[in-house]
Amino acid sequence: MYEAESIVHEWLNNLKSLNIEVKKMFGCYCLYCDGQAVGWIHDSVMSLREVGLTYLPEDIKRPAKGNG
């Protein structure tokens, strides 16, 4: 089941300075930055792919072991 639109709008509002768009795909929303798939939104969580992270601003931190 697709994420509630209010959650998607909340994420997009936080990323509004970027060239971001979302498309419904496989039960979640695929997140694109500058036309490249960089992640997805599902279960109120935005997950980023390893590929394409150079498209995102430096101040967005990637999760890593020990950051929990």
DSSP file (Angstrom, degrees, kcal/mol; ACC not computed):
  #  RESIDUE AA STRUCTURE BP1 BP2  ACC     N-H-->O    O-->H-N    N-H-->O    O-->H-N    TCO  KAPPA ALPHA  PHI   PSI    X-CA   Y-CA   Z-CA
    1    1 A M              0   0    0      0, 0.0     2,-0.1     0, 0.0     0, 0.0   0.000 360.0 360.0 360.0 139.1    0.0    0.0    0.0
    2    2 A Y        -     0   0    0      1,-0.1    26,-0.1    26,-0.1     3,-0.1  -0.338 360.0 -96.7 -71.6 150.0    1.3    3.5   -0.9
    3    3 A E        -     0   0    0     38,-0.3    -1,-0.1     1,-0.1     2,-0.1  -0.235  49.3 -89.4 -59.9 150.1    2.4    5.9    1.8
    4    4 A A    >>  -     0   0    0      1,-0.1     4,-1.6     4,-0.0     3,-0.9  -0.408  34.0-126.3 -61.8 137.8   -0.1    8.6    2.9
    5    5 A E  H 3> S+     0   0    0      1,-0.3     4,-2.7     2,-0.2     5,-0.2   0.804 107.8  62.8 -60.0 -30.2    0.2   11.7    0.8
    6    6 A S  H 3> S+     0   0    0      2,-0.2     4,-1.8     1,-0.2    -1,-0.3   0.882 103.9  48.1 -63.5 -36.9    0.7   13.9    3.9
    7    7 A I  H <> S+     0   0    0     -3,-0.9     4,-2.2     2,-0.2    -2,-0.2   0.919 111.6  49.5 -67.3 -44.3    3.9   12.0    4.7
    8    8 A V  H  X S+     0   0    0     -4,-1.6     4,-2.6     1,-0.2    -2,-0.2   0.919 111.2  49.3 -61.3 -44.2    5.2   12.3    1.1
    9    9 A H  H  X S+     0   0    0     -4,-2.7     4,-2.4     1,-0.2    -1,-0.2   0.865 108.3  54.4 -64.1 -35.8    4.4   16.1    1.1
   10   10 A E  H  X S+     0   0    0     -4,-1.8     4,-1.6    -5,-0.2    -2,-0.2   0.938 111.0  44.5 -63.4 -46.4    6.2   16.4    4.4
   11   11 A W  H  X S+     0   0    0     -4,-2.2     4,-1.0     1,-0.2    -2,-0.2   0.933 114.2  49.4 -62.3 -46.2    9.4   14.8    3.0
   12   12 A L  H  < S+     0   0    0     -4,-2.6     3,-0.5     1,-0.2    -1,-0.2   0.864 106.9  55.5 -64.3 -35.5    9.2   16.8   -0.2
   13   13 A N  H >< S+     0   0    0     -4,-2.4     3,-1.1     1,-0.2    -1,-0.2   0.883 106.3  51.4 -62.9 -37.7    8.7   20.1    1.8
   14   14 A N  H 3< S+     0   0    0     -4,-1.6    -1,-0.2     1,-0.2    -2,-0.2   0.715 116.2  41.2 -70.3 -20.2   12.0   19.3    3.6
   15   15 A L  T >< S+     0   0    0     -4,-1.0     3,-2.4    -3,-0.5    -1,-0.2   0.146  76.7 121.7-110.4  17.2   13.8   18.8    0.3
   16   16 A K  T <   +     0   0    0     -3,-1.1    -1,-0.1     1,-0.3    -2,-0.1   0.674  65.1  64.7 -62.8 -18.9   12.2   21.7   -1.6
   17   17 A S  T 3  S+     0   0    0     -3,-0.2    -1,-0.3    -4,-0.1     2,-0.2   0.599  96.5  72.8 -78.6  -8.4   15.5   23.4   -2.4
   18   18 A L  S <  S-     0   0    0     -3,-2.4     2,-1.8    39,-0.0    38,-0.1  -0.625  97.3-105.3-101.2 161.8   16.5   20.3   -4.5
   19   19 A N        +     0   0    0     -2,-0.2    15,-2.5     2,-0.0    16,-0.4  -0.617  65.2 160.9 -83.4  78.7   15.2   19.3   -7.9
   20   20 A I  E     +A   33   0A   0     -2,-1.8     2,-0.3    13,-0.2    13,-0.2  -0.804  17.6 165.3-110.3 141.4   13.1   16.5   -6.4
   21   21 A E  E     -A   32   0A   0     11,-2.0    11,-3.0    -2,-0.3     2,-0.3  -0.974  18.8-147.2-144.7 158.7   10.1   14.5   -7.7
   22   22 A V  E     -A   31   0A   0     -2,-0.3     2,-0.4     9,-0.2     9,-0.2  -0.939   7.7-168.3-126.5 151.1    8.4   11.3   -6.7
   23   23 A K  E     -A   30   0A   0      7,-1.9     7,-3.2    -2,-0.3     2,-0.2  -0.999  30.5-112.0-136.3 138.3    6.7    8.6   -8.7
   24   24 A K  E     +A   29   0A   0     -2,-0.4     2,-0.3     5,-0.2     5,-0.2  -0.515  49.0 161.3 -67.1 131.4    4.5    5.7   -7.4
   25   25 A M  E >   -A   28   0A   0      3,-3.2     3,-1.9    -2,-0.2    -2,-0.1  -0.903  57.0 -15.9-158.6 124.5    6.3    2.5   -8.0
   26   26 A F  T 3  S-     0   0    0     -2,-0.3     3,-0.1     1,-0.3    -2,-0.0   0.817 125.6 -48.6  53.9  39.4    6.0   -1.1   -6.5
   27   27 A G  T 3  S+     0   0    0      1,-0.3    -1,-0.3   -24,-0.0     2,-0.2   0.498 128.5  66.8  83.4   3.1    3.9    0.0   -3.5
   28   28 A C  E <  S-A   25   0A   0     -3,-1.9    -3,-3.2   -26,-0.1     2,-0.6  -0.801  88.4 -95.0-138.3-177.4    6.1    2.9   -2.5
   29   29 A Y  E     -AB  24  41A   0     12,-2.1    12,-2.6    -2,-0.2     2,-0.4  -0.928  30.9-143.2-106.2 122.9    7.2    6.3   -3.9
   30   30 A C  E     -AB  23  40A   0     -7,-3.2    -7,-1.9    -2,-0.6     2,-0.5  -0.719  16.7-141.1 -83.5 132.9   10.5    6.3   -5.8
   31   31 A L  E     -AB  22  39A   0      8,-3.0     7,-2.8    -2,-0.4     8,-1.3  -0.838  17.5-169.3-101.5 127.1   12.5    9.5   -5.1
   32   32 A Y  E     -AB  21  37A   0    -11,-3.0   -11,-2.0    -2,-0.5     2,-0.4  -0.932   8.8-169.1-117.8 139.1   14.3   11.2   -8.0
   33   33 A C  E >  S-AB  20  36A   0      3,-2.5     3,-1.9    -2,-0.4   -13,-0.2  -0.993  81.9 -12.6-126.7 123.0   16.8   14.1   -7.8
   34   34 A D  T 3  S-     0   0    0    -15,-2.5   -14,-0.1    -2,-0.4    -1,-0.1   0.854 130.8 -55.5  52.9  36.9   17.8   15.7  -11.1
   35   35 A G  T 3  S+     0   0    0    -16,-0.4     2,-0.4     1,-0.2    -1,-0.3   0.424 114.9 114.0  81.4  -0.9   16.1   12.9  -12.9
   36   36 A Q  E <  S-B   33   0A   0     -3,-1.9    -3,-2.5    16,-0.1     2,-0.4  -0.889  72.4-117.4-107.3 133.2   18.1   10.1  -11.2
   37   37 A A  E     +B   32   0A   0     -2,-0.4    -5,-0.3    -5,-0.2     3,-0.1  -0.518  42.5 162.5 -65.9 121.6   16.5    7.6   -8.8
   38   38 A V  E     -     0   0A   0     -7,-2.8    11,-3.3    -2,-0.4     2,-0.3   0.474  56.2 -39.8-121.3  -7.4   18.1    8.2   -5.4
   39   39 A G  E     -BC  31  48A   0     -8,-1.3    -8,-3.0     9,-0.3     2,-0.3  -0.982  52.8-107.6 173.9-163.1   15.8    6.5   -3.0
   40   40 A W  E     -BC  30  47A   0      7,-2.1     7,-2.8    -2,-0.3     2,-0.5  -0.980  13.4-131.0-154.2 160.3   12.2    5.7   -1.9
   41   41 A I  E     +BC  29  46A   0    -12,-2.6   -12,-2.1    -2,-0.3   -38,-0.3  -0.982  39.7 147.5-119.6 122.0    9.6    6.6    0.7
   42   42 A H  E >   + C   0  45A   0      3,-2.3     3,-1.6    -2,-0.5   -14,-0.1  -0.975  64.0   8.1-154.9 139.6    7.8    3.7    2.4
   43   43 A D  T 3  S-     0   0    0     -2,-0.3     3,-0.1     1,-0.3    -1,-0.1   0.864 128.9 -60.8  54.4  40.5    6.4    3.2    5.9
   44   44 A S  T 3  S+     0   0    0      1,-0.2     2,-0.4   -40,-0.1    -1,-0.3   0.622 115.5 112.9  65.2  16.2    7.0    6.9    6.7
   45   45 A V  E <   -C   42   0A   0     -3,-1.6    -3,-2.3     2,-0.0     2,-0.6  -0.955  58.7-146.5-120.2 136.5   10.8    6.4    6.1
   46   46 A M  E     -C   41   0A   0     -2,-0.4     2,-0.4    -5,-0.2    -5,-0.2  -0.913  19.5-167.8-100.1 121.6   12.9    7.8    3.3
   47   47 A S  E     -C   40   0A   0     -7,-2.8    -7,-2.1    -2,-0.6     2,-0.4  -0.896   7.2-147.2-110.2 138.7   15.7    5.4    2.3
   48   48 A L  E     -C   39   0A   0     -2,-0.4    -9,-0.3    -9,-0.2     2,-0.2  -0.813  10.7-129.0-106.5 145.2   18.5    6.5    0.1
   49   49 A R        -     0   0    0    -11,-3.3     4,-0.1    -2,-0.4    -1,-0.0  -0.507  18.1-125.9 -81.5 157.0   20.4    4.4   -2.4
   50   50 A E  S >  S+     0   0    0     -2,-0.2     3,-1.0     2,-0.1     2,-0.4   0.866  97.1  72.9 -68.2 -37.0   24.2    4.2   -2.4
   51   51 A V  T 3  S+     0   0    0      1,-0.2    -2,-0.2     2,-0.1     0, 0.0  -0.643 101.7  22.3 -79.5 132.6   24.2    5.2   -6.1
   52   52 A G  T >  S+     0   0    0     -2,-0.4     3,-1.8    -4,-0.1     4,-0.3   0.434  77.0 125.3  96.0  -0.1   23.3    8.9   -6.6
   53   53 A L  G X   +     0   0    0     -3,-1.0     3,-1.5     1,-0.3    -2,-0.1   0.729  63.3  71.6 -66.9 -19.3   24.2   10.2   -3.2
   54   54 A T  G 3  S+     0   0    0      1,-0.3    -1,-0.3     4,-0.0     4,-0.1   0.682  88.3  65.4 -67.7 -15.2   26.5   12.8   -4.8
   55   55 A Y  G <  S+     0   0    0     -3,-1.8    -1,-0.3     2,-0.1    -2,-0.2   0.659  90.4  80.9 -78.0 -16.0   23.3   14.5   -6.0
   56   56 A L  S <  S-     0   0    0     -3,-1.5    -4,-0.0    -4,-0.3   -23,-0.0  -0.601  92.9 -91.9 -95.7 153.5   22.3   15.3   -2.4
   57   57 A P    >   -     0   0    0      0, 0.0     3,-1.5     0, 0.0    -1,-0.1  -0.196  32.1-118.3 -60.6 151.9   23.6   18.2   -0.2
   58   58 A E  T 3  S+     0   0    0      1,-0.3    -2,-0.0    -4,-0.1    -4,-0.0   0.789 108.8  65.2 -60.1 -31.0   26.7   17.6    2.0
   59   59 A D  T 3  S+     0   0    0      2,-0.1     2,-0.7     0, 0.0    -1,-0.3   0.547  78.2  92.6 -78.3  -4.6   24.7   18.3    5.2
   60   60 A I  S <  S-     0   0    0     -3,-1.5     2,-0.3     1,-0.0    -4,-0.1  -0.814  74.4-145.7 -87.0 116.0   22.4   15.3    4.7
   61   61 A K        -     0   0    0     -2,-0.7    -2,-0.1     1,-0.0    -3,-0.0  -0.625   2.0-133.0 -88.9 137.6   24.1   12.5    6.7
   62   62 A R        -     0   0    0     -2,-0.3     2,-0.1     1,-0.1    -1,-0.0  -0.667  30.0-108.3 -82.3 140.1   24.1    8.9    5.7
   63   63 A P        +     0   0    0      0, 0.0     2,-0.3     0, 0.0    -1,-0.1  -0.442  46.5 174.9 -63.8 142.4   23.3    6.3    8.4
   64   64 A A    >   -     0   0    0     -2,-0.1     3,-2.2    -3,-0.0     4,-0.2  -0.957  41.1 -73.0-144.4 161.5   26.4    4.4    9.4
   65   65 A K  T 3  S+     0   0    0     -2,-0.3     0, 0.0     1,-0.3     0, 0.0  -0.299 120.3  21.6 -54.7 134.9   27.3    1.8   12.0
   66   66 A G  T 3  S+     0   0    0      1,-0.0    -1,-0.3    -3,-0.0     0, 0.0   0.380  95.8  97.7  86.9  -4.4   27.4    3.4   15.4
   67   67 A N    <         0   0    0     -3,-2.2    -2,-0.1     1,-0.2    -1,-0.0   0.517 360.0 360.0 -88.7  -4.7   25.3    6.4   14.5
   68   68 A G              0   0    0     -4,-0.2    -1,-0.2    -5,-0.0    -3,-0.1   0.446 360.0 360.0 -52.1 360.0   22.2    4.7   16.0
